[in-house]
Amino acid sequence: MPLFGPPNIAQLEAKRDIQGLIKALSYRDPEIKIAAADALGPLGDPMAVEPLTALIRDEDPGVRRAAVRALSARGGVRVVEPLIAALQDHDPDVRSVAAQAVYRRMMTDPDQDARRETATALGRIKAADAVESLLRAIMDPDETVRVASVRSLASIGDVAAVGPLIVMLAHEQHRARASGRSSLAVERAAGQALDVLCDEKAVDALQTALGHDDVEVREMAIKRLARIDSPMVAEMLEAHLDDQDSIIRRSAARGLAEIGWEPPSDETGAHYWAALRDWRRCAECGTAAIPLLVAAFPRSQTHERSDIQAALVALNWQPSELDATAASFWAAQGNWDKCVEIGAPAVAVLDDIVKSAPGWRERVAAAAALKALGEERPAPFARLDLVQHALGVLDGEGADDEKRATLTSFLAEEHQFEPAGNQQVDWCQCGYPSTRILPDDTRELITDLLGFEQDGSNEPAYFCPSCDAPLPAAGT
């Protein structure tokens, strides 16, 4: 009969006898080892880590499970490697306990170093079951944890990560624009991971990402699709040439161009060229291009409108409705009488031209059309009637000297200068009257004849209505 019996685990636990419990871990009875490990876990004493780690290799699976539970209860960086090793145990029950310990405990450990090391180790062993936990971790508050999780997802190679990685990357870029703060390391890691993951196996995942609400996510998905050498890609990109968002349409068209796709001369081709804003090529696709050209016309930049207008004219299109689009179309052609015929729907279009057209002659014509509609504006011309008359003389028949004489007489009649008071008129380089010269050689702009805009200091800046030249302030 032995002199000493087995250790009393309950007493050791009640006394918080760490040394006694550690010693019990080496007792030959598996039940004693299990009880000692379960008692040590909640105590979290660092001295127990190495003895518990040694039990990960015990021949009894129950003991190994108890060691995993105890190490998980303690947490921290030191327990990461033994718990990761337990994920590869030959006993399925041990693996199951280890998985819960790693995925539910270590990936949410309060210690960011423990989370980072766990994520890194999961990638090293290519733990396929870790994808879900790693996907949660790519939104971890700690940057290093996010980077480690992203890299591990790339190492594991599961395309289920593609969509979430795109969403995360879009989130980082949005945050950079909104606040000026983002993680370049995370963005770089995510981009590299997507480079690895986005092959032909990722087509379905990218297709799913194309249904996301965020246009930046969809744009990234389109761009990633375009890099995949697969017959499916062209068809998927084609389907987004008529997307409601212009960014997606353009990205799809560019993607098709990158893979060498040849657009047909039909509606699909028209959408393709419209997405690339090549309006001439769009018109070459025939009447299918007309709705796209008409829709783009009022939203296009001023420099594009002439191209769209030319394309519509080449297709023999004329507005059938008396609306703002028709007003924009006729104004682009300089047919101001048509704008007047349209009436009220043309007012906003004409107002925009008066305020922002790059050419002052166009502004004069639009202002005259507004006047004809009973919508005369106080700016950007103080006296539109004088401007129109002066331009009419300048553009009329006759030699330059004759025009100057006519304009001089007209200005005197309108009291824009006083010849009897030894005042004279000076001229813009184009021959338009711009300045009165007083007897003391002081120069004053004839503001009633000019166009004006408010500058940054709310002071008006004046321009020649004939040639658009900015005119210097008054002085000697």
Buried (B, 14 or more C-beta within 10 A) or exposed (E): EEEEEEBBBEEBBEEEBBEBBBBBBEBEEBBBBBBBBBBBBEBEBEEBBEBBBEBBEBEBBBBBBBBBBBBBBBBBBBBBBBBBBBBEBEBEEBBBBBBEBBBEBBBBBEBBBBBBBBBBBBBEBEBEEBBEBBBBBBEBEEBBBBBBBBBBBBBBBBBBBBBBBBBBBBBBBBEBEEEEEBBEEBBEBBEEBBEBBBBEBBBEBBBEBBEBEBBBBBBBBBBBBBBBEBEEBBEBBBEBBBBEEBBBBBBBBBBBBEBEBEBEBEBBBBBBBBBBBBBEBBBBBBEBBBEBBBEBBBEBEBEBBEBBBBBBEBBEBEBEEBBBBBBBBBBBBEBBEBBBEBEEBBBEBBBBBBEEBEEBBBBBBBBBBBBBBEBEBEEBBBBBEBBBBBBEBBEEEEEEEEBBEBBBEBBBEBEBBEEEEEBBBBBBEEBBBBBBBBEEEEBBBBBBBBBBEEEEEEEBBBBBBBBBBEBEEBEE
